[in-house]
Amino acid sequence: MKDSKARLFPVVMGAARLSSIVAVLMLTVSSLVGANGDVESEIIFQGNSDVDGPFWLEFSCELDTCQDMELVVWTNDSQYRVMDTHLVEWSGIVNGSVSWELLANPSLVMENFAMRSIIGEQSDIIEISDLPDLVPSPGQQGEWASISASSDCQLNRCSRSEILSEGASFIGILDTSADDDAILVEGDNGDVVKISNIQSPDSISIEYWSRSVSKTLMGSISSSESNSVYLAYPEDAELWIRIVHSDESDFSPYRFHLARFDDENEGPSGEDLGNPWIYDFQLTSNSTSNDFYRGHISSNDQLGDSLLISTGAKISLPIICHFTGEVALEILLHELDGEEEKIVEDSNQCPQNIETSPYSTGIEFRIKSEQVIEWEIEVPHSSSGDGVLLGDAPDLLWLETGPSEFWSLLSPSTTPYSGSLGIGDRIDIHPFEIVDSNGSMVMIRSDFESPVTYQIQTLSQDSWQILNYTNGTVTSVPPGIHAIRVEGLSPILGDVEYEFYIVYLGENIPDEGEYRDLSHLFTNFYVLIGGLMLLPLAVVLWWNRSLFLEKKNTRSGFEIHGIKKLELLRERLSSESENLGGDNEGVVKALSMLGDSSWDEALYDLGEPSLRHMTKQIEICSWVIPESRFLIMGIRTFQDMWKLTALSVSSPEGSTASIAKVSPEHMFENNEVFLDTLNPETKRFLSLEITGDPSLIELEVSGLVNGEPLAAVPREAISFDGD
C-alpha cells in the first residue's frame, strides 16, 4: 500500500534545477579540497545506500575542534568532498547508489562525532514528483496524492520492535524557499493520526488542515519539537498535512513518520473498542513478547476505551500505565460469580500494585479522555501460579453450573503440576478432565517432599456432587471433569510448595467375557470343609463354657455403668437439652468419666465409633451424637510423644466445617483445635460443636514426632447430618 501511494506522486525536480544545485555544491567542494592535502587521515565511518530520492548527511564535531575532518560522497558518477573542523554535510538528489566516508585525524574516534541524516529505505514513501504547495480549496477536484499509513499495532497484536516500524515514513524535498508540500491523509471520523520524528537540515513545520465545505487550519508542529502529535481525524472532512519552510532556506530535504489508527479495527474482533467491555471473553496477558496493551482515544469518542485482562486470585499485580494526555480512569475486578468490584475510580493514573481477591478472574480498565491520546497498559503476570492458573487455585468446588472457562483443566500427562499453599490458604482445588470413553485408571504421584495430602474426587457430571474419592491411590475415573484436592497438613506456618503428576494408567476397558455359574458343583465340598474347620472351634467353646457364663454374669454390672456414661454424654451434648448453654461443667465431668476407664472400656461404653483410624504412633476414634451438632473425639498415643499437636476438621465436598466450642476447654480457631503436647501412652476425649453445613467431615491430627512433622489422616470421612 505504501509503494502504490508513492507512485501517485507526479515529477518535481527538473534536470536543470538539479544541475544548478550540483554545480554549486561542486564549486564549494572544489574550494575545500586540497586545503590540507598532505594530512594522512583515517576512515572513521563509512556507509552506502541504493535508494533513490532526497539525501542528506551531516557529521558534527563533539569536541572543540576535530582536525582533518572530511566527508567524501560518491553518487551519480561524481565525487564530492567537504572539509571542516566543526561540521560537514552534503545534501542532494541521488539516482542509483550513494556511498560515503568520514575521514579525520587518527587520534579521533566515532564517539567524537554526531550524525544526522535523511537516507531513504525500501519501506519509505519517497516524493518523486512535486506536491501541491497549498491544500486544495473546497470544491476543487483532482487526483491528489495520499498516505494511508494504517497501523494494526493495537491491543497486544504487535511487539515493541514492530511498533517502531508501524505506519509509514515519508521523505520529501522543499527545493526552493517558495516550495511547500501538501499531502492528503486517508481515514475517517474516529481515527487517530500520529505524526512524529520530523527531520530536516533546516527548520520546517508541519501544518494540519481540515478540508470539507471549508478549509480550516487545525494546528502545526515544528521540526524543533521532539514530542509526537496526535490528531483526531475531522468529522465529515479530509485531513491534510502541509510541510512548509520556517526560514528562507532553498534546498531542504525532510522526513517525518505518520501512523493512522483505525477505530474500526481497534477491538479484538476488528471493531471499535467500547466502554465498558462488551465481549464474553477476556484477554490474556501472559505472553512472553506482547505482554502489554495499547490503544487510542479520539476527541470525538465520548465513551472511551475499556480493557479486560485475565488474572488470577490472591496475587499482587504490578501495573504499568502510560497516557499521552489527561484521562479519567476506573479499574474493576471481575469475580467468578460474575460480580464486579470497583477498586479505582476517576483517577488520572494507575496504582503501582493491585491485590486481587480470592475469586478474581479478570481486571478491567475503563479509560475516558477529552483529548486525543494514546494509552498503554502492561500487567505483568508471575509464571508461578497454581497448576496452570495465573494465580491461586480456588479453595472450594465450583457451583452447580459447573466449572467456568476460568478453571483451566489439567489432564493426565508426564508434565508435573505445581502450586503453593500458605497461611489462610490451606486448600487448592484443581479440575482435570478424563476423555477416554470408558474412563481412565489414574493416580497421583509426587516426587516432591511436601507436607500436603492429595485427593482424587470423582464427581457427578450433573450435580457436581462427590461420588467417590481416594487419597491419590489408583482409581477408575469415568469420562468428564473431576477434581484433585490438595490440602496442607496442619499447622501451616508459612509458604508450602507442592508438585504432583496425574499418572495415566490406561483406559478402563470392561471385560466382556461370558461367565457361567458352576458353584453348584462344589456344594458338597464346601459343606465338608466348613464342618471340618468349625469342629476345633466347637471343642474350644465347650471346654470354656463356664468362663463365658461367669463373664456374662460379671459383665452385666459393668454394662450398666457404661450405659450410664453414654447416657450422661448424650444428655449433656444433645441439641435438645434445655441447659446446654451453661452446662459445660457437666460435659467435662462426663468426658472425665471416660478418661477414668481404660481405652477398651471407653470404646465399649460409647459403642461402635463412626470412624476409627490407627497408625504406629496414634489411634483416632470419633462418635457422632445423634440429633446434635456434636462429635466425640478420642485420641490415644502409643510409645511416641506428640508436640505442637493440632486436630482439624474439614469437609471434602467444600462446604464449610468450623468448630464453635470445645470441651474440655482448649485453644481453637476456625476448624483447628490446638492440643499442644500428648505424652506417650495417654488418651484424651473431647467434645466438638460443629458449625456450617457439612454433610461429610474429614479429620486430621498433626504435630511433631521425634522432631519431624507427622499427620494422621483417616481415609474415610464421617457422615454428619446434624439437624
N, C-alpha and C positions, 0 to 999 in steps of 0.2 A: 504493500500500500504506500509505503514511504517513497519507493522508487517511482511508482506511477504518478504520484503528486509532483515529484521533481520534474518529470517530463512535460508537465503543463506549462512550465515557465518558458516564454518566447525570448531570443538573443538580445544581450545588453551591451556588452563591452565590445565596441568595434575595434577592428585591427589597427586603425590609425591611432585611436586613443591609447591602446596598449603599447604601440611602438613608441609613442612620445614618452610614456611613463618609463619604459625600459631604457630609452636613450638617456633620460635624466639620471636614472639610477646608475647607468654605466659610467657617465661622466663623473658622478660623485665617487664611485668606487675607484675609478682610474686615478683620481687625485689622491686617494688614500693609499693605494698600493705603492710600494716602493719607499714609503717613508721610513721604514725600518727593515729594509730588505736583508740586512746582514744578520738579523737576530734569528737564532735557531729556536723555533717554538715547538711544542709538543701538542699532539691532539688530545684535547680534554674531553670532548664529546662529539659524537657523530650520529647521523640518522638518515633515513630516506623515506619516501612516500611515493605511491603510484596513483594517487587520487587527483584528478583534475579539479581546477577551480581556484578560488581565492586562497592565498597562502600568506601567513605572517609568522615570523620567528624573531624572538628578541632574547638576548642574554645581557644581564646587568651584573656589574661587579658588586659583591657584598662587602668588599674591603674599601679602604680609601682610594686605592688605585690598583688596577690589575695590569701589569706590564705585558706588552706584546699581545694583548687580546685582539683576536681577529676572527671574523665569521666569513667562511667561504661557502657559497651556494652554487650548485650546478643545476641548471634547468633550461629547457628549450634550447639545447645545444650551446648554452652560454655559461660563462663563469662570472660570478660576482664576488668581490672581496670588500669587506668593510672592516676598518680598524679603528679602535678607540680604547682608552684605558678605563672607561666607565660604563658605556653601553653600546652594543652593536645590535642592529636589527635589519631585517630585509622583508619586504612585502611585495606581492605581485600576483599575477595570474599564471598558473602553471598548466601546461598541456603535456601530459606524459609524466615521466618520473622526475622527482626532485630529490636531491641529496645535499647534505651539508656537513660541515665540520667546524668545531670551535677550537681555535688554536690559542695558546697562551704560553707564558714563561714556564719552564719546567718546575719551578717552585710552587706553582699553583695547582689546585685540585678542583674537582667538580663542585665540591661543597662551597667554594668561594664564589659561585655564580648562581644567579636566579634566572629561571627560564620561564617565558610566557610564549604561547603560540596559538595559532589557528591553523590546524593541519587537518585536512579532510580525511574521513574514514569511509569505508564502503557502505556503512549503515546510515550515513548522514544524508540529509536532503540539502542539495547544493544549488544555489542560484546560478543558472547557466544563461539566463537572459533577463532583461530588465523587468522590474516590477513597477506597478503604478506608484507615482510619487504621493498620491493622495488616496484616501478612502473614497471610493466612488460615491457620487451624490445619490440620494434616494431616487429610485425610478430608473437610474442608469443601468443598462443591460450590458453583459459581457461575459466572456469565458474567463473568469478570474481564477488565478492560481490559488490553491488552498492547501491547508495542512490538516490531516486528521489527528495523528499523534495519539490515538486511543490507547489506553493502558488497561490491561487486565489485572494489574497488581493491586487487588483489593481483598479484604479479609486476609486469609493466610495462603493465598494462591501463589505467592512468589517469595523467594528467598531474598535476603538483603542484597546480595550481589545482582539479582535480576532486577530489583528496584532501581539500582544505579543506572541501568541501561533502558529503562522504560521510556515510552513516548518517542520523541524524535528530536534530533539535534539539527538545527538549521544553520547553514553557512552562507552568507551573502557578502555583498560589497557595496559601499557607497563611493562611487568613483569620482564624484565632484562634490564641491560644497553645496551645490543645489540639488543633489540627488538624494531622494528618500525612497523607502520601500514600504509598501502596504500589502499585507497578506491576509486572506480570509482564513479563519479557524472554523472548521466544521464542528457541529454539535447542535444541541437544542436546550430548552429550558430544563433546569435541574442538574446539568453537567457542571463540573468544576474543572477549571483550566489552571495549570500551574506553569509559571514562567520562572526560569532560574538560570544560573551560570552564564550571565551576559559577559562576553569578552570582546575587546576591541583595542587596538593600539591607541585609539583616540577616544575621547569622551562621547558616548552616544546615549540616547534614551529610547525606550520603547513605550509608545502610547497605545492604549487600548480603547477601542471605539465600539459603540452600539449603532447599528445601521438597520433601519426599517423604513417607516414613513418619514423619519427624520434621522439625522446623523448627530450622535452625541459623544463627546469625549468623556470617558469614564475615569481616566487617570493615566499615570505614567510611572515608569521606574527607570532609574539611571544605571548605567554600567558601573558606576562607583558604589552602588549599594550591593551588599553581599547577600542580603536576605532574598528569599523567594517571594513571589507574589501569587496569591490565589484569587481567581476571578470566578464569579458566578456567571454562567452563560446567560445573556439577556433573554428575557421572556419575549417571545414573538418577534425576535430580531436576530441579526447576524452579529457575530463577534469578529472584529478586525483588529489587527495589531499593525503599528506603523513604526518603522525604525528611522530615526532622524538624527542628524548631526547636532551635537551640543556646542560645537565651535566651528571654526572656519576651515577645518581640515578638508583636504581634497580627496585623497585615496584612503579609504578606511574599510578594511575587511572587518567582519563581525561574525559572532557566533552566539547563539542562545539555545537553551533547551526548553522544550514545551511538552507537556503531558496533559491529556484530557481524560477525565474520569467520568464515564457514562453512568448516570444514576440508574439507568435501566439494566445495567449489568453488574450492579454492586452486590446484591444479595447472593446467598449460597446457591440458589436455583436460577440465577440470571434475572433479577428483578430489583426494584428499588428496595433498599433496606429500611424496613419500617421501624416504628417505635410505638408500643413495646414489641417484643419478639413474637412473631406470628407463626413460627414454624413448629411442627410437632417433633422436632429433634433438636439436639444440642450439638454444638461444635466441640471438637476435641482439641485440646492444647497440650499434647504430649509428643508432638513431632520433634525430632532432633534438629531439624533445619528451619522450619517455618513455625516457630512457637510464639509468634506474635501476630496481631490482627491490626488491620489498617482500613480506614475509610475516610470519606469526605462528606461534609455537610454544606450545601449551598445556602445562601442567604434567603432563597425562596422556599427552603424546606423548613416549615414551621414545626413539624413533628420531630425532626432529628433522626438519629440512628439508635439502634439497640444491638447488643451483642450478648449471646448466651453461650457460655463455655462450660463444658462438663468439668466437674470437680469431684473431690472425694469428701468423705465425712471425717470430722475431727482432725483436720490438718490445718497448718498455718500456711497461707498463700502469700508469697511476696508479689506485690502488684507494681508494675512499671507502666506509667502512663505519660504520654506526650501529646499536648494540644498546641496548635499554632495560634490559637486565639482564645477568647473568653468562652467558657462553657458553663452549663448547668448540668451537673452530673448526679445521677441516682444509681445506687448499687443495691441489688436484691439477691438473697439466697433462695434458691428453689429447693423445696423439700420433697422427700419421697412420696408423701401423700398428696402432692400437687399444690400445697400451700406455698406462699411466698413471704419472706421476711425482709423488710426494707432495713438495711443497716447503714446506708449513707444517703442523705437527701440534700439536694440543692447545694452541692459542693463544686468548687472550681478545680479540684484536683483529686487524685486517688490517694487513699491511705497507703502506707508502706506495706502493711500486712493485714490480712483478713483471716479471722478464725472461723472455720466452718462448723456447723452444728453436727450432732450425731446422725442426722438424717439428710444432710445436704447432698444434692445431686448435681447442682449447677450454680453458677454465679452469673448474674445478668448486669450489664452496664447499659444505662439509658442516658444518651447524650443529646443535649439541645444547645443551639448557639444561634445568636442573631447575626453572627459574622460568617464569612466563608472560611472554613477551617479544614485542616487535615488532622485526624486523630490516629493515634497508635497505642494499642494496649497489649501488654505482654503479661501473661500469667504463667510463670514457670512452675512446673509440677515436679515433685520428687518422684524418682523412679522406685521408691521403696514402699509402695502401698501393700495392703494385704491381698494375697492371691494375685489376681490380675486387675484389681481395682486401683484407682488413683489414691485412695485414702484408706480409712478404717473400714473393715468389714462390719456389717450390721450385727447387733447383739441378739436380735430376735428373728424368727422365721417371718417370711412375708405374709401378707394378709390373704384373705380368701380369694382375692383376684389373681393371685399368683405372682411370681417374680416379674418385675418390670424390666425394661430394657437396661436399667442402670445396674442390675445384678448381672455382672459378667460371668458366664458359665465356665466352670472348669470341665475338664474331660480327662479320662484315664489316659496317661501317657508316661513317657520316660522323663518328662520335664518336671523338676521339683517345683512346688508352690511354697512360698514363704510368706511370713507376716510377723506381727508383733502384738503383744498384749502389754498391759501396764496397769497402774493404779486407776481404778474406775473403768477399766476395760479388760474384763477377765474372760469374755466370750466372743468368738468370731464365728459367724455362720457363712459358709461357702456353698453356693449351689453348684451342682455338677450334673451332667446330662449323660444318660445311657441311650445309645442309638440302636443297639442290637435288638432285633425284633422279638427274640426270646428272652431278653435280659442278658446281663453280664455278671460274671463272677469277678468281684473286685475286693481289694483290701487296702488298708493304709499302711505304708511303710515309711519310717522316719530314721534316717541315718544321723540326724542332728539331735544331740542330747539336750533336752529341754523339759522343764517341769510343767508339762501340759498333757492333757488326755485328748484322744481323738475318738469321735463317734460318727459312724455312718448311719444316717437316718433315712429309711425308706418311707416315702411319702405317698399319700393318695393323690392322684392327679386331678381329682375333682374338688375335694375339700381341703387338700394340703395338710391333713392330719398325719401324725406319725403312725405308721403301720407296724414298723419294726425298727430296731436299732441294735448295733453291735459296737463294741469298743475298738473298732478298727480291724477286727479279725475278718477272715474270709466270709463273704456273704453273697447271696444271689440277689441282685437288684433288678427289678423289671424295667422296661424301657420308660423313659420320661425324665423329669427333672427331680432330683433328690438333694439332700443336704449333707454336708460334713460340718460337724460342730467341734470346734477347738476350744477347750476350756483350760485356763491356767489353774494350777494347784495352789491352794492357799497355804501360807499367806503370800500375796504378790506385793513385793516391797519395791519394785522398780520395773524397768522395761524387760520384757521376756521375749526373745526371738524364737521362732519355730520354723520348721521346714518339713514338708512331707511329700510323698508320692502317692498318687492314686494308681495302684498297680492293677493292670488289666490281666485277668487270668483266663480269658476266653469267653465265648458266648455260652450261655446256659442252655445247651441243646437238650431237649427232653428225650428220654429213652422210649422209643415207640415199639419196643419188642412185645410179643404176646406172652402172657403169663398164664399158667394153669395151676389150680389149687390141688396139690397132691398130699395135703396134710392128713387126709383120712387114712392113708396107707400106713401111717406111723402112730395111730391112736393107741394101739395095744402096747407099743414100745414106750410111749410117753407115760402110760399108767404104771407100767412095771418099774421104770427108772424112778419115777416120782415116789412110789411107795418105798423103794429101797433107800432113797435119800432121806425120807422122813422118819424111817424106823429108828435111827440113833437119837433123833430129837425126842421121839416119844419115850424112849427109855430114860433120857435125862430128866424129862418133865415128871415122870413117875417117881424117880429117886428123890426129887426135890419138892414134892408136893407139899410137905409140911412147912417148908420155908416160905413158899408162896402164900400159904394160908396165914402164917404168922405176920408176914409183911403187910398183908391186906388189913389185918386187924389193927396193927400199929399205925398204919398209914392214914386211917380214917381221921384220927385226931389232927394230924398234920395238914391234911387236906382242908379241914375246917379253918385252921389258922391261915392257910394260904388264900382261901376264898375270901376271908375277911380282909386281907391285904388288898386284893384286887378290887373288891367292892368299895373299899375306902378310897382307892385311887380314882376309880371311876366316878364316885360321888363327888370328890374334890375337883375333878377335871371336866366333868360333863358340862356342856354348854347350857344344860337345863337347870343346873344348880343355882339357886337363888343367891347364895352367898359367895359366888365365885370371885367377885372383885376384891373382897377383903380377906379371903381365906388362904393366903399364901402360906401361912404357918402350918395349916393342915396338909397342904400339898407337900411341904418339906418333910413333915412327920411321916406321911405315907411313903415317900421315897426313901427316907432313912430306914423304915421297916424293911424295905427290900435290901438295903445295904447291910442290914444285920444278918441276913441269910447268906448262904453260900450261893455261888453263881448258878448251879444246877437247881437249887431250890427256888431261886428267883424266876428262872425260866419256867419251872413247874407252876409257880403261883400265877404268873401272868399268861400262861398258855402259849400256844404256838406263835412265834414272832411273825409280824408281817414281812420282815426282812432279817436275814441272818447272813453275816459275812465274816469269814475267819481267815487270817494270814498267820505267818510265823510270829508276827510281832503284836497282833491285836485281834480282838473279836468285837464285832458290832452287831447289836440287835435293836430292832425297833418295833413298837406296837402302835397301832392306830386306835385311839379311843373312839368307839362308835358314837355317831351323832354329836361330834365335837370337832374342834379345830386343833386338837392336841395330839402330839406324838410323845410317846415314852421312849427314851433312848437309854440303852445300856451299853457301856463300853468297858471292856476288860483288857488289860495289858498282860503280857507274859514276862519274859526274862529281861526285856529292854526298857529303859527309861525313855519317855517321850517328853521333849521340851518344846516350848512355844506351840503347844497343841491347839488346833482350831477345828471346830466342827462346822461345816457349811451345808446348806440345803439349797437346791435349785430345781427347776422344772425343765425337763428335756424338750417339751413342746414349746417352750418360750414364754409361757405365762409366768407372771410374777409370783415368786415364792419368797416371803420375808418372815422374819421372826419378830413377834410383838412382845413376848415375855418368856423368861427362862426361870425355872425353879429346880433346885435352889438357885439363888442369885449368882449369876456370872456376868462378866462383861460381854456385851454383844452389840453388833451393828449390822443393820440390814439383814443379810442372810448368813451371818457368821457368829458363832459363839466361841469365845476365847477360853480354853480350858487350862492354859498355862502348862504346868508340869504334871505328868502322870507317872508315878513311881512304878517300878516293876511289881507284878502280881497284885495289882489293885483293880477295883471295879468302881464305876461311877454311874449313877442313874440320874437322868434329867427329864424334866417335862418341858416341851417346846410348844408355845402357842403360835400357830402358823396363820399369816395373813396373806392376802392376794387371792387368786382364783386358780390354783394349780389342780389339775386332775391327777398328775403324777409328780412324785417327789424323788429326787436323787440325793444321796448322802455322800459326804466325803469327810474323812478325818485325815488331817495332815499335820506335820510337825517335823522336828529334828530328832533322829535316832542315831546315836553314835556320831553326832556332828554332821550327818548327811540328811538332806530333805527327803521325806518319805510320805507317801499318801496311800491311804486305804480307800479304794473306790469300788463299792459293790457294783456288779454288772447289772443287776436288776433295779428297777425303780419301784417305789411304793405307790400303790393305788390309793389316792387320797380324795375323797368326796365329802369333805367336811361341810355340813349344812347347818 
